[in-house]
Amino acid sequence: MIIVHGVIPILPERREQALELAQDMSDATQLEQGCVSYDFYVGLQDPNTLVLFQEWETMGALMRHYQTEHMKLFMSALPEVVSGEINTRRFAVQTMEAAVNEPEENYASKPEAPRIVH
């Protein structure tokens, strides 16, 4: 599974436009094959910040998402509502069941395996 987390600062005077844009994007994206979830949230500390949380079945599904018409429309409208730098992070995760079924020596020997710190 691929998880994408983003933080989008928005112009206070364009907040309603940004929320509509986010809702349209979320509605269209959730219909895509391979999309597990795709939602925007309003920041609690700053109501002029949108937080994006996406879950995808595969990297291929995410890559196809970047080519959709609604993504192109979203990206073209975004500069009108953004007030600063957009930050995104992408994570590749596996279920605990998958980790249990994989021999520990295989998982531990992979240098790219992420460390989990609580």
Secondary structure, 3 states (H helix, E strand, C coil): CEEEEEEEEECHHHHHHHHHHHHHHHHHHCCCCCEEEEEEEECCCCCCEEEEEEEECCHHHHHHHCCCHHHHHHHHHHHHCECCCCEEEEEECCCHHHHHHCCHHHHHCCCCCCCCCC
